[in-house]
Amino acid sequence: MSLTLERDRFVETMTEQAEIGATDGGGLHRLALSEEDREIRDWFRDQLEALEIPVRVDEFGNMFGRREGTNPDAAPVLVGSHLDSQPFGGIYDGALGVIAPLELLRTLEEEGIETDHPIEIVNWTNEEGSRFQPAMQGSGVWVGAHDLETEYERTDADGVRLVDELERIGYRGDLPAEPQEEYEAYLELHVEQGPYLELNETDVGVVTGVVGFFWGAITFYGEADHSGPTPMHFRNDALVAAADVITQVRRIPGTLGERTVGTVGYVDVEPNSINIIPDEVTITFGFRDPDDEIVEEAKARVLAEAAAAAEREGVDWEWEERHRSASVDFSDACIDAVQSSADDLELDSMRLYSGAGHDAVHMTDVCDTSMVFTVSEDGKSHNEDEYTSWEDCYSGANTLANAVCRLAGAEFDP
Amino acid sequence: MSLTLERDRFVETMTEQAEIGATDGGGLHRLALSEEDREIRDWFRDQLEALEIPVRVDEFGNMFGRREGTNPDAAPVLVGSHLDSQPFGGIYDGALGVIAPLELLRTLEEEGIETDHPIEIVNWTNEEGSRFQPAMQGSGVWVGAHDLETEYERTDADGVRLVDELERIGYRGDLPAEPQEEYEAYLELHVEQGPYLELNETDVGVVTGVVGFFWGAITFYGEADHSGPTPMHFRNDALVAAADVITQVRRIPGTLGERTVGTVGYVDVEPNSINIIPDEVTITFGFRDPDDEIVEEAKARVLAEAAAAAEREGVDWEWEERHRSASVDFSDACIDAVQSSADDLELDSMRLYSGAGHDAVHMTDVCDTSMVFTVSEDGKSHNEDEYTSWEDCYSGANTLANAVCRLAGAEFDP
């Protein structure tokens, strides 16, 4: 037997949350610690309090609500995601993973279903990392990956400090931003942000881990000469070397793995004038793959290409690491709970790695973890065109709800 | 018999002018219509007035001084260049072409040498085009290539209008900015800004014309997706298409001509984030060659490459012309005057095209024109490392002086 959420109310609640920070283009502009973030947080608090679930806010603004279990010694199952959005982002990214467990708590309450373990719902502060860096900040502080005081001092583009914004919107709580006890498991529902579920005509994704990634930057130093009288063989053009590397970053993934991706997203050219040969060009590069060795090999290959390009163009170069994140394998217990729930609901599912980072990555430091993915039409996310049908949202929400019930030991024996 | 300038005074005068707007790095920062420009203009006026040559300033700030000839019906020979500099530019670019004719006038006066034609010296306003665009502005207005009122309204990076700066420094004159009579010829001495004279171990360059050039911009429009979960075959990466074109701009000149050059100097990437696949990338491109058909062919080839790159990457694209300048052939009479002067001075010379634009290009609309080039060490210009030995400066100045005397009909029969 499976639990099913009340579909109409679930869709209504998803629609309701999407009104706070709604954009004319049908998306969401609900940046971390903005007025819209305050509003959605107040709304979220109201929904929990209506269920007589008190809300705890920690000193980094992470919000928790807890429905007690029947066994006082059982560790809680944590479930949630984030209510902040990208600038002009979509209405599903993050919110779906908070609204689905809210609906689960409502359903458990209405149907009087008890669980052995407590169930905690969480809204993490600043998952998106667009107004304040880094991304996945609230969960990162909570698990101890980031230092609280350091993150307090982060500023947005206007120089506003994060801690001041937390205070301003009234969400700098008293609770230490760290686990107060052992946790049984963490589950998170999220849109895939990639095309694999749609391509495979599946209803729901069972997420087995998150790809590892490496971010770096390469700078080439050439000579800024006049673009007219300088013969081609007298040039040391930093941009040409950079362009060679950009084309190789496009090519390298195809030589390595089915899931390998590589991207140059950022370019800075000096002096950036139509009439001057560029003398200093910086590009970033990033590679991701489920296999950390492949990421390392991609990095080695791009640096070899940079060396060759610099030699060919007669320019100097250097590189630096910007960020590195090892791939994460989720726990079998949580993956099995998600898989069994999808099977019991008779949903078509597939196992896949997440290509993007999520709060769940940090949570693997604390307890068993897995995720449920829903279909992302055309794989689009981080913009207003992000779309997941209500049917697919509902499939994902039910899969999550039953997986939580399994891990929390629900009395209806899912 | 050749005229020779007084070497020590010539070097002293070159050194003196380089003190106005001098940089710590041994260069010049004397932007058009700045305080430094006012100062060098005042200094230039003083030098001419000391020779009892009155200075005329036209409504665009171009400064003229005239030494009368003996034949009242003979058209004047104009000679000069510009006293403004690039930001942190060199001390020779422009200034050499004003100081050399100033020394010529001093020498003619001292030695009591008369000429058949009047000799006019000119300092053109804003040749460099760095503070206010376009470059070669004063001469362009004067020959009628640009509209005076339009150019008055140009603003610098701080939004300051050109005409207001002309007024402020006191160099908005009353004289119409246009030729008041026929001109016999125009000659200009300038540093080569390229390596050919040095490579060929010559003393001086006889400039036969100026290469033609084409400037354009290409924009690619792709899709801004998340750099993690988007598989390589789902991408429409505008930057990859642009990089393909940049590498081809490096390659195309070598397939076309010995003097063909091609440059991408400017890149704009949107959204320019390490974690997002670029969706809009604009690059500029420029090609130059003495043969306009080669320039046209280079343009056609780069657009073919852009089409192929866009097709390969599945992105849209468009392009626009930014500027086009046909190649210019200088007049045989002026070229011969320069060549004969160099030969009489027993200087090693070579004939070459200028790879950069100069005020002389505009002057070809008005009268017979040529230029004298001096050696540029390593071909460097537009920065503080620009260097020409005093010996080479002096060789160029003497060549110019004698060519002017030839065209003006000096009584000493050069």
Interface residues (C-beta under 8 A of the other chain):
Chain A: E192 Q193 G194 P195 Y196 V211 F213 W215 A224 D225 H226 S227 G228 P229 T230 P231 M232 F234 D237 L239 V240 A242 A243 D244 I246 T247 R250 P253 G254 R259 T260 V261 G262 T263 V264 G265 Y266 V267 V269 N272 S273 I274 N275 I276 I277 P278 T284 G286 R288 R322 S354 G355 A356 G357 G379 K380 S381 H382 N383
Chain B: E192 Q193 G194 P195 Y196 V211 F213 W215 A224 D225 H226 S227 G228 P229 T230 P231 M232 F234 D237 L239 V240 A242 A243 D244 I246 T247 R250 P253 G254 R259 T260 V261 G262 T263 V264 G265 Y266 V267 V269 N272 S273 I274 N275 I276 I277 P278 T284 G286 R288 R322 S354 G355 A356 G357 G379 K380 S381 H382 N383
